[in-house]
Amino acid sequence: MKALVCTTLGLPDSLVFTDIPEPSPGPGQVIIDMKAAGVNFADTLIIQGKYQIKPPLPFAPGSELAGVVSALGEGAEGIGIGQPVFCFCEHGAFAEKVRVDARQLIPIPIGLDFDVAASLTLAYGTSYHALKDRAALIAGETLLVLGAAGGVGLSAIQIGKALGARVIAAASSPEKLALCQENGADALINYATESLRDRLKSLTDGKGPDVIYDPVGGQYAEPAFRSIAWRGRYLVIGFANGEIPALPLNLPLLKGASVIGVFFGDYVKRELPNFTTDLAEMLDLTNSGQLNPHISARYRLEDGARALQDLLERKVTGKVILVNE
């Protein structure tokens, strides 16, 4: 079978599209014929050895996929061959066939496309876990989303609105902010041309946001935290900027605020039943129209390296999908 393989750590152009042996299912496992796989910023890090998870070489990147079950291992229950499913896996999704734990599978409802299903696990799963579980965001609170036009950013906007929050989206261009507004943002901040702190003060009548969702890191972390509301919750999602910020610890003290880490991969491993419940709840929100992944680009599996490079170069917004048809 064909797969996009990382044989040596490096940038996307070091990946190889090649033949590898087909996987066979072990006890409790299934094989999925991949139809669509989500492309995420974490994939650009894992192939460089810069992510928390470091698979042994060689490996196929990709952590979310949708497809059809084609083989069952002994003891794999609750699913049948030919069943359309989607799931999260740590790596391996950028391949024609993928071996996964049967317990992680969620059936795809009739009418839901493979590419939409493949968009729900990582970006939306991260945001749902972060906002509902870790931050306990409730209706009437104000949510600030940094890097709001990216895949996780747009998912956070939609989930924040579904939970009843007022959402402020911060991004670096009018085009990106327009996309945020189309996805439900109530207020906008262009942090390339405006003072983040001044705009937040104005938009919240001096109170500040109750929850800050930060997948970016870098220079905007401290001014955002200085603006947080009393008892606010600052969600550390990732560092797409490439710079891990350092916050003075007097800031949480003065605001009675919390800095909350969101490690989605370990959440799935440690609390799999909770994660599968999250996915079921997100499917309900998708069916009701409250969640609607913005898929901005689709690439063939063999063009996966270009998809990752375009993501690195900020040439895409929203969600990027690899398709295998």
C-alpha positions, 0 to 999 in steps of 0.5 A: 500500500502507499503511505507518506512516510517520515524516514528522517526527521526534517521539514515536509520536503523530506517525506517520502511517498512510497510503498509499505507493507499493509498492516494486519489487526491485532487483538482489539484492533481494526484496519481502516481504509482511509478516505480522508485524513486531517492535516494539523500543525502538530504534524509539521512538528512531529516530523521534525522531532519537535512534538511531545510524541516522538514515534520511532522512525520510520512512521507515517504522520497524521492523527485523525482520519475517516474511512471504512473498516476493512478488517477486524482483529480478534475481540474487536467488538461493536463494529463491522466490516464496511462500517464508515467510521472516524477516529483519532490516532497518534500517527499513521493516518497518512496511509491508504490503510491504518491500524487503530484500536477499535475502542476509538472508533465512532460510526459516521452518521448517514449524510456526514461526509468523510472529510467533515468527519476527519476534521472533528477529532483533533482540532475540534476535539482539542477545543471541546476538551479545552473549553468544556472540560478544562476551562468549564466555559459557561453561557454568558462568559467572554472567550478570547481566541488567539490565532483565531483563523486557524483550524483550532481557532475556528473550532474554538469560535464555533464551540464557544458559541455553541456553549453560549459564550461571547467570542472575541477573535484575534488574528493578523489580517482583515481577511482572516478576521472576516473568516472568523466573523463568518464562523460566529465571532462576535467581536474582532481584533487585528493584533497586527495593527491594534493594541491587544490590551486596549481593544480587549479593555474596550470590548469588555468594559475593562473586565477582560475575557473570562477564558483565553484560548491560546494556540499561538504562544509568542509575543501576545501571550503576556499582554493577553494574560494581563487583560484576563478577567478576575478568576479567568482561565488561560488555556495553553493549547500550543505554540504555533508561533514557535516561541514558548512564552514566559509569564511572570507568576505574579500575574495569575496571583493578581488576577486570581487566574489559572493557567491551564495546560491542554495536552490532547494526546494524553487526554485521549490515552488516559481518558478514552471513554471521556473522549469518545463521549466528547466525539458523540456530543460534537456529532450532535452539535454538527448535526444541529448545524452548530459545528461546521468545519471550514475546509479550505483545501483538499490535497491528494494523499501523494501531495501530503508534503505540499499540504504540510508545507502550505500549512507551515507557510500560513497559505491556508486557513481553517482545515486542510484535508488529505483525500484517498479516493 
